[in-house]
Amino acid sequence: MRTLNTVLAVVFALLVILFAVSNRTDVDITLWPFPFQATMGVYAVVLLAVLIGILCGMIATWLMQGANRRERKRLRGRVKDLEDSLRIHDSSKR
């Protein structure tokens, strides 16, 4: 599995490099209503948009899983309490 991940990461990196080399044309970026303008390569604009999309997706997923994390934490505490009570019960029998 580790080898497969490494191979996929190398292939992905090569595709990103080929994309960047093939799309070096500069474009002007203006973010309305802000007054500034930036000149970037097409590859930078596309990769930045993909990165922002990935980050937004990660944040949304993390926020939506908050209830599951709280429930797991509550259940872990319950399991610990039950294990402690079993240890106390077993030690009192001896």
Backbone as CSV, one residue per row, in Angstrom:
resi,resn,N_x,N_y,N_z,CA_x,CA_y,CA_z,C_x,C_y,C_z
1,MET,0.829,-1.197,0.000,0.000,0.000,0.000,0.871,1.258,0.000
2,ARG,1.956,1.199,0.784,2.848,2.349,0.857,3.507,2.618,-0.494
3,THR,3.880,1.566,-1.189,4.494,1.714,-2.510,3.494,2.317,-3.494
4,LEU,2.255,1.865,-3.432,1.222,2.399,-4.311,1.020,3.892,-4.058
5,ASN,0.975,4.295,-2.786,0.839,5.715,-2.460,2.004,6.528,-3.007
6,THR,3.200,5.992,-2.889,4.382,6.685,-3.405,4.320,6.827,-4.919
7,VAL,3.935,5.760,-5.604,3.835,5.798,-7.065,2.775,6.811,-7.495
8,LEU,1.619,6.797,-6.830,0.553,7.745,-7.172,0.981,9.186,-6.894
9,ALA,1.703,9.412,-5.813,2.174,10.761,-5.494,3.171,11.248,-6.542
10,VAL,4.057,10.375,-6.988,5.041,10.755,-8.012,4.335,11.054,-9.333
11,VAL,3.383,10.221,-9.717,2.642,10.450,-10.962,1.882,11.769,-10.879
12,PHE,1.213,12.028,-9.754,0.484,13.276,-9.570,1.429,14.480,-9.639
13,ALA,2.584,14.379,-8.998,3.555,15.477,-9.026,4.035,15.731,-10.451
14,LEU,4.280,14.671,-11.212,4.713,14.843,-12.603,3.627,15.508,-13.443
15,LEU,2.365,15.128,-13.211,1.268,15.756,-13.947,1.155,17.243,-13.604
16,VAL,1.325,17.590,-12.338,1.279,18.995,-11.930,2.423,19.765,-12.573
17,ILE,3.603,19.189,-12.595,4.759,19.854,-13.220,4.524,20.041,-14.713
18,LEU,4.026,19.005,-15.388,3.738,19.129,-16.821,2.675,20.185,-17.081
19,PHE,1.658,20.238,-16.233,0.607,21.247,-16.360,1.202,22.644,-16.197
20,ALA,2.058,22.815,-15.204,2.653,24.131,-14.943,3.555,24.568,-16.101
21,VAL,4.332,23.653,-16.632,5.236,23.989,-17.738,4.445,24.309,-19.003
22,SER,3.337,23.627,-19.220,2.541,23.819,-20.427,1.667,25.069,-20.390
23,ASN,1.422,25.630,-19.224,0.496,26.759,-19.086,1.170,27.936,-18.379
24,ARG,2.219,28.456,-18.994,2.968,29.544,-18.380,2.473,30.929,-18.788
25,THR,1.494,31.009,-19.619,0.983,32.297,-20.070,0.478,33.100,-18.881
26,ASP,0.827,34.396,-18.861,0.390,35.264,-17.773,-1.026,35.765,-18.004
27,VAL,-1.778,35.864,-16.913,-3.124,36.434,-16.958,-3.243,37.447,-15.826
28,ASP,-4.078,38.460,-16.037,-4.323,39.459,-15.005,-5.514,39.026,-14.170
29,ILE,-5.338,39.048,-12.867,-6.380,38.637,-11.934,-6.827,39.869,-11.144
30,THR,-8.127,40.122,-11.149,-8.704,41.213,-10.378,-9.788,40.620,-9.495
31,LEU,-9.704,40.896,-8.210,-10.710,40.389,-7.280,-11.632,41.530,-6.894
32,TRP,-12.800,41.573,-7.558,-13.760,42.607,-7.273,-14.298,42.406,-5.882
33,PRO,-14.512,43.297,-5.052,-14.451,44.753,-5.169,-13.113,45.315,-4.713
34,PHE,-12.113,44.469,-4.542,-10.812,44.948,-4.070,-10.093,45.696,-5.175
35,PRO,-9.329,46.721,-4.816,-8.745,47.595,-5.834,-7.434,47.097,-6.446
36,PHE,-6.952,45.930,-6.053,-5.661,45.507,-6.595,-5.816,44.491,-7.711
37,GLN,-4.723,44.372,-8.459,-4.688,43.458,-9.604,-3.365,42.709,-9.540
38,ALA,-3.381,41.442,-9.911,-2.164,40.629,-9.896,-2.001,39.956,-11.250
39,THR,-0.754,39.786,-11.645,-0.445,39.051,-12.867,0.179,37.724,-12.455
40,MET,-0.442,36.642,-12.887,0.013,35.296,-12.534,-0.040,34.404,-13.762
41,GLY,0.697,33.312,-13.683,0.611,32.311,-14.723,-0.717,31.579,-14.620
42,VAL,-1.203,31.075,-15.748,-2.460,30.332,-15.760,-2.373,29.142,-14.807
43,TYR,-1.217,28.462,-14.788,-1.055,27.304,-13.922,-1.240,27.696,-12.459
44,ALA,-0.724,28.871,-12.062,-0.845,29.316,-10.672,-2.294,29.594,-10.314
45,VAL,-3.018,30.206,-11.221,-4.430,30.504,-10.968,-5.225,29.203,-10.799
46,VAL,-5.011,28.255,-11.680,-5.748,26.987,-11.617,-5.375,26.209,-10.360
47,LEU,-4.077,26.093,-10.074,-3.648,25.340,-8.906,-4.103,26.013,-7.612
48,LEU,-4.104,27.329,-7.587,-4.589,28.046,-6.409,-6.085,27.818,-6.210
49,ALA,-6.838,27.828,-7.294,-8.281,27.561,-7.204,-8.538,26.143,-6.699
50,VAL,-7.770,25.179,-7.174,-7.916,23.793,-6.713,-7.566,23.694,-5.229
51,LEU,-6.488,24.341,-4.827,-6.079,24.323,-3.427,-7.149,24.941,-2.526
52,ILE,-7.702,26.065,-2.943,-8.763,26.710,-2.153,-9.988,25.793,-2.064
53,GLY,-10.330,25.133,-3.160,-11.459,24.198,-3.145,-11.215,23.022,-2.212
54,ILE,-10.021,22.489,-2.223,-9.687,21.375,-1.332,-9.770,21.815,0.128
55,LEU,-9.206,22.986,0.427,-9.247,23.490,1.803,-10.679,23.745,2.268
56,CYS,-11.507,24.326,1.411,-12.911,24.562,1.769,-13.633,23.244,2.013
57,GLY,-13.374,22.247,1.188,-13.979,20.930,1.385,-13.533,20.276,2.682
58,MET,-12.248,20.398,3.012,-11.740,19.831,4.253,-12.374,20.504,5.466
59,ILE,-12.484,21.821,5.420,-13.083,22.560,6.538,-14.554,22.194,6.689
60,ALA,-15.283,22.124,5.583,-16.704,21.768,5.638,-16.887,20.361,6.196
61,THR,-16.068,19.425,5.769,-16.158,18.056,6.270,-15.862,18.006,7.755
62,TRP,-14.824,18.716,8.191,-14.459,18.742,9.605,-15.601,19.318,10.442
63,LEU,-16.213,20.401,9.964,-17.316,21.013,10.701,-18.524,20.084,10.777
64,MET,-18.831,19.398,9.686,-19.994,18.518,9.656,-19.790,17.276,10.522
65,GLN,-18.554,16.890,10.791,-18.272,15.705,11.597,-18.159,16.013,13.084
66,GLY,-18.429,17.260,13.485,-18.306,17.652,14.895,-19.167,16.810,15.820
67,ALA,-20.402,16.536,15.435,-21.292,15.731,16.274,-20.750,14.312,16.442
68,ASN,-20.195,13.756,15.377,-19.620,12.409,15.466,-18.418,12.382,16.408
69,ARG,-17.571,13.422,16.347,-16.415,13.479,17.243,-16.852,13.575,18.700
70,ARG,-17.865,14.403,18.972,-18.368,14.531,20.345,-18.940,13.210,20.842
71,GLU,-19.698,12.511,19.990,-20.286,11.226,20.376,-19.205,10.189,20.650
72,ARG,-18.182,10.133,19.801,-17.073,9.199,20.037,-16.373,9.494,21.352
73,LYS,-16.175,10.771,21.644,-15.519,11.155,22.898,-16.381,10.727,24.088
74,ARG,-17.689,10.937,23.980,-18.594,10.538,25.055,-18.560,9.026,25.245
75,LEU,-18.583,8.284,24.149,-18.567,6.822,24.235,-17.237,6.305,24.782
76,ARG,-16.124,6.946,24.402,-14.829,6.543,24.963,-14.825,6.710,26.474
77,GLY,-15.391,7.828,26.938,-15.481,8.049,28.384,-16.348,7.003,29.049
78,ARG,-17.454,6.639,28.416,-18.360,5.618,28.961,-17.663,4.265,29.034
79,VAL,-16.926,3.911,27.975,-16.190,2.642,27.964,-15.148,2.636,29.081
80,LYS,-14.447,3.736,29.265,-13.437,3.831,30.322,-14.090,3.657,31.689
81,ASP,-15.225,4.303,31.900,-15.938,4.159,33.170,-16.359,2.709,33.409
82,LEU,-16.864,2.050,32.384,-17.287,0.659,32.520,-16.095,-0.253,32.789
83,GLU,-14.967,-0.006,32.100,-13.768,-0.811,32.349,-13.285,-0.612,33.773
84,ASP,-13.301,0.626,34.265,-12.883,0.905,35.643,-13.792,0.188,36.640
85,SER,-15.101,0.216,36.374,-16.024,-0.450,37.289,-15.820,-1.965,37.266
86,LEU,-15.480,-2.532,36.110,-15.184,-3.961,36.038,-13.923,-4.300,36.817
87,ARG,-12.892,-3.456,36.729,-11.655,-3.681,37.488,-11.933,-3.645,38.982
88,ILE,-12.731,-2.684,39.407,-13.062,-2.561,40.832,-13.859,-3.784,41.272
89,HIS,-14.817,-4.203,40.447,-15.648,-5.362,40.765,-14.803,-6.625,40.841
90,ASP,-13.870,-6.819,39.898,-13.007,-8.006,39.887,-12.071,-7.994,41.089
91,SER,-11.547,-6.852,41.459,-10.607,-6.812,42.585,-11.319,-7.027,43.914
92,SER,-12.595,-6.692,44.008,-13.326,-6.896,45.260,-13.691,-8.366,45.465
93,LYS,-13.723,-9.153,44.400,-14.039,-10.588,44.508,-12.863,-11.365,45.084
94,ARG,-11.677,-10.860,44.911,-10.479,-11.618,45.324,-10.216,-11.509,46.768
